[in-house]
Amino acid sequence: MPKDFLQGARERYDTIVIGSGLAGLTAANTLARSGQSVLLLEQHYKLGGMATWFKRPGGHIFDISLHGFPVGMVKSCRRYWSEEIAASIVQLKNIRFDNPMFSLTTTFNREDFTRLLIEQFQVPADNVRAFFDAARGMNFFDDQATTVGQLFERYFPGREDVIRLLMEPITYANGSTLEDPAISYGIVFSNFMSKGVFTFQGGTDRLIKLMHEELIKSGVDVRIKCDVQKILVRDGRVAGVEVNGRQIEARAVVSNANLKATIFHLVGADHFDRKFREDAEAVRLNNSSCQVYMALKPGAELDESLGDLLFSSTAPLFRTEALLSRDVTSRTYSFYYPRTRPGSDRSLVVSSTNARYSDWAGLSSEDYEASKRDLVETTLDALARYVPEIREKLDHAEASTPLTFRHYTKHMEGASFGTKFEGLAVSRAIPEQVGGLFHAGSVGIIMSGWLGAMNYGVIVANDVDSWLLKSAPMTPPVASVS
Ligand SMILES: Cc1cc2nc3c(=O)[nH]c(=O)nc-3n(C[C@H](O)[C@H](O)[C@H](O)COP(=O)(O)OP(=O)(O)OC[C@H]3O[C@@H](n4cnc5c(N)ncnc54)[C@H](O)[C@@H]3O)c2cc1C
């Protein structure tokens, strides 16, 4: 008899959270701490969503999305999780760039970027100051017509090298392009520039374990291997979910699943008005990623002068198209030293590139496997430029593709950062369409990434609290739900 992953689950909860990405986890924890009964349903056998890891024989543990986040994570983790989690966040001090236009090392904060722009790039100090002030002053209510490209042209006209320095890491960090609204860039860039790039010491596995313990302490009913098939709606209000063949009632549902999958697959287009449906259909998914995971033999070391993060490119100019191309010219390497994973003597390298789902989706299984092997081999060749002895030191290497991300998180087209900017307005408008239904998860660049997703979870938890306070008590049993 198959295991019942819902054994002991109640008939009804105040709130059901679908998905345990950082937004779902944080929303669930915040709601339970405020006294609500919360059921968290995750389809995978692990919590974390994109914030995840995997193990391979030989003691290797690979992090998928632990490459860097802004200092704001310390405050958010302290406030919404625990002091222990917040205290494990440490700075990555050596961020490197190497491309045909320049090579440099930076602490990736405003002070150091100002120095570099003035001394190395010879930009007038006034322009640098004005640019940083403009980026920091941006907020969501600003003019959304100005693009990132226009913003750069205003302060650094004709300076392709400066644009590359300022844009390449942010494109890597959230897939944004020169055509996106400038505020999506300004907010994310300023978040990083305030103090630099940070990581979680001990790895994603430790973080998610600590978060799981907090959820249990807060009273969240946490369930893995629970794939929600349907969000149930009656008379314009959410009534519960259908999961693993059961219907469970709730006064509010928070979906942490992909925005478009939530609207069109889990709820169904019929429950939304025409204008909303059109807006939701027009939302563009963000691009996906490929990664190559490389583990060194026990005891083999990486020279720490390699840095923590290396933005490497052989493309003569910075072009979004080139970043997405299957003909890879740009790679971001994360170097993990044993100190980042205390207790292990292993050194690891993860190479990440932005990628298109369509370049991988139509392949036969033989071509798909061959393409993955090619990705591993070409990445090892490219890495040899920085770690010449990589092939002799290597113990294990494998690749993931957009299909891998889709498989494990159910994000449509394996989108790494949810949707493009326009997804945010659609995500926020869902409760006006279906009472008690909310979405919290990667949308609109600002609300994605570890910090963005976590903070969005808190914002939505507050919305749910207000809704529950003003809405009528529990809806009647779901037997009559359509
Ligand atoms: C390769 C890569 C590198 C990245 N690097 C960084 C980085 O360095 N720094 C950074 O800040 N961010 C990074 N990110 C982005 C960051 O990881 C994500 O933006 C963030 O973790 C997303 O959180 P989320 O809450 O939106 O949910 P997700 O992580 O997208 O999780 C959604 C969850 O919902 C579950 N789910 C979906 N459908 C259902 C269903 N029907 N029933 C039950 N459960 C369901 C999924 O299984 C998943 O667990 C990276 C992402 C990728 C892919």
Ligand as a Chemical Component Dictionary entry (heavy atoms), coordinates in Angstrom:
data_LIG
# 
_chem_comp.id                   LIG 
_chem_comp.type                 NON-POLYMER 
_chem_comp.pdbx_formal_charge   0 
_chem_comp.three_letter_code    LIG 
# 
loop_
_chem_comp_atom.comp_id 
_chem_comp_atom.atom_id 
_chem_comp_atom.alt_atom_id 
_chem_comp_atom.type_symbol 
_chem_comp_atom.charge 
_chem_comp_atom.model_Cartn_x 
_chem_comp_atom.model_Cartn_y 
_chem_comp_atom.model_Cartn_z 
_chem_comp_atom.pdbx_ordinal 
LIG C1  C1  C 0 20.292 28.075 -11.007 1  
LIG C2  C2  C 0 19.740 29.101 -10.086 2  
LIG C3  C3  C 0 20.589 29.927 -9.379  3  
LIG C4  C4  C 0 20.071 30.890 -8.512  4  
LIG N1  N1  N 0 20.949 31.647 -7.792  5  
LIG C5  C5  C 0 20.461 32.546 -6.901  6  
LIG C6  C6  C 0 21.352 33.309 -6.088  7  
LIG O1  O1  O 0 22.561 33.175 -6.148  8  
LIG N2  N2  N 0 20.817 34.211 -5.236  9  
LIG C7  C7  C 0 19.479 34.403 -5.119  10 
LIG O2  O2  O 0 19.053 35.238 -4.323  11 
LIG N3  N3  N 0 18.611 33.663 -5.852  12 
LIG C8  C8  C 0 19.074 32.750 -6.730  13 
LIG N4  N4  N 0 18.214 32.003 -7.489  14 
LIG C9  C9  C 0 16.769 32.274 -7.397  15 
LIG C10 C10 C 0 16.153 31.804 -6.116  16 
LIG O3  O3  O 0 16.597 30.511 -5.804  17 
LIG C11 C11 C 0 14.645 31.806 -6.286  18 
LIG O4  O4  O 0 14.216 33.074 -6.772  19 
LIG C12 C12 C 0 13.904 31.538 -4.979  20 
LIG O5  O5  O 0 14.501 30.478 -4.269  21 
LIG C13 C13 C 0 12.482 31.214 -5.367  22 
LIG O6  O6  O 0 11.663 31.046 -4.255  23 
LIG P1  P1  P 0 10.102 30.934 -4.428  24 
LIG O7  O7  O 0 9.510  31.140 -3.108  25 
LIG O8  O8  O 0 9.631  31.792 -5.534  26 
LIG O9  O9  O 0 9.750  29.443 -4.788  27 
LIG P2  P2  P 0 10.411 28.245 -5.615  28 
LIG O10 O10 O 0 11.784 28.022 -5.139  29 
LIG O11 O11 O 0 10.174 28.480 -7.043  30 
LIG O12 O12 O 0 9.538  27.052 -5.092  31 
LIG C14 C14 C 0 8.215  26.793 -5.459  32 
LIG C15 C15 C 0 7.817  25.515 -4.728  33 
LIG O13 O13 O 0 6.469  25.185 -5.045  34 
LIG C16 C16 C 0 6.382  23.770 -5.196  35 
LIG N5  N5  N 0 5.198  23.462 -6.000  36 
LIG C17 C17 C 0 4.939  23.867 -7.264  37 
LIG N6  N6  N 0 3.745  23.387 -7.668  38 
LIG C18 C18 C 0 3.237  22.667 -6.634  39 
LIG C19 C19 C 0 2.029  21.916 -6.444  40 
LIG N7  N7  N 0 1.103  21.834 -7.401  41 
LIG N8  N8  N 0 1.827  21.292 -5.256  42 
LIG C20 C20 C 0 2.758  21.376 -4.259  43 
LIG N9  N9  N 0 3.919  22.063 -4.398  44 
LIG C21 C21 C 0 4.157  22.709 -5.565  45 
LIG C22 C22 C 0 7.674  23.409 -5.885  46 
LIG O14 O14 O 0 7.973  22.039 -5.792  47 
LIG C23 C23 C 0 8.653  24.310 -5.132  48 
LIG O15 O15 O 0 9.148  23.685 -3.967  49 
LIG C24 C24 C 0 18.687 31.028 -8.367  50 
LIG C25 C25 C 0 17.819 30.184 -9.063  51 
LIG C26 C26 C 0 18.339 29.230 -9.912  52 
LIG C27 C27 C 0 17.407 28.312 -10.640 53 
# 
loop_
_chem_comp_bond.comp_id 
_chem_comp_bond.atom_id_1 
_chem_comp_bond.atom_id_2 
_chem_comp_bond.value_order 
_chem_comp_bond.pdbx_ordinal 
LIG C1  C2  SING 1  
LIG C2  C3  SING 2  
LIG C2  C26 DOUB 3  
LIG C3  C4  DOUB 4  
LIG C4  N1  SING 5  
LIG C4  C24 SING 6  
LIG N1  C5  DOUB 7  
LIG C5  C6  SING 8  
LIG C5  C8  SING 9  
LIG C6  O1  DOUB 10 
LIG C6  N2  SING 11 
LIG N2  C7  SING 12 
LIG C7  O2  DOUB 13 
LIG C7  N3  SING 14 
LIG N3  C8  DOUB 15 
LIG C8  N4  SING 16 
LIG N4  C9  SING 17 
LIG N4  C24 SING 18 
LIG C9  C10 SING 19 
LIG C10 O3  SING 20 
LIG C10 C11 SING 21 
LIG C11 O4  SING 22 
LIG C11 C12 SING 23 
LIG C12 O5  SING 24 
LIG C12 C13 SING 25 
LIG C13 O6  SING 26 
LIG O6  P1  SING 27 
LIG P1  O7  DOUB 28 
LIG P1  O8  SING 29 
LIG P1  O9  SING 30 
LIG O9  P2  SING 31 
LIG P2  O10 DOUB 32 
LIG P2  O11 SING 33 
LIG P2  O12 SING 34 
LIG O12 C14 SING 35 
LIG C14 C15 SING 36 
LIG C15 O13 SING 37 
LIG C15 C23 SING 38 
LIG O13 C16 SING 39 
LIG C16 N5  SING 40 
LIG C16 C22 SING 41 
LIG N5  C17 SING 42 
LIG N5  C21 SING 43 
LIG C17 N6  DOUB 44 
LIG N6  C18 SING 45 
LIG C18 C19 SING 46 
LIG C18 C21 DOUB 47 
LIG C19 N7  SING 48 
LIG C19 N8  DOUB 49 
LIG N8  C20 SING 50 
LIG C20 N9  DOUB 51 
LIG N9  C21 SING 52 
LIG C22 O14 SING 53 
LIG C22 C23 SING 54 
LIG C23 O15 SING 55 
LIG C24 C25 DOUB 56 
LIG C25 C26 SING 57 
LIG C26 C27 SING 58 
# 
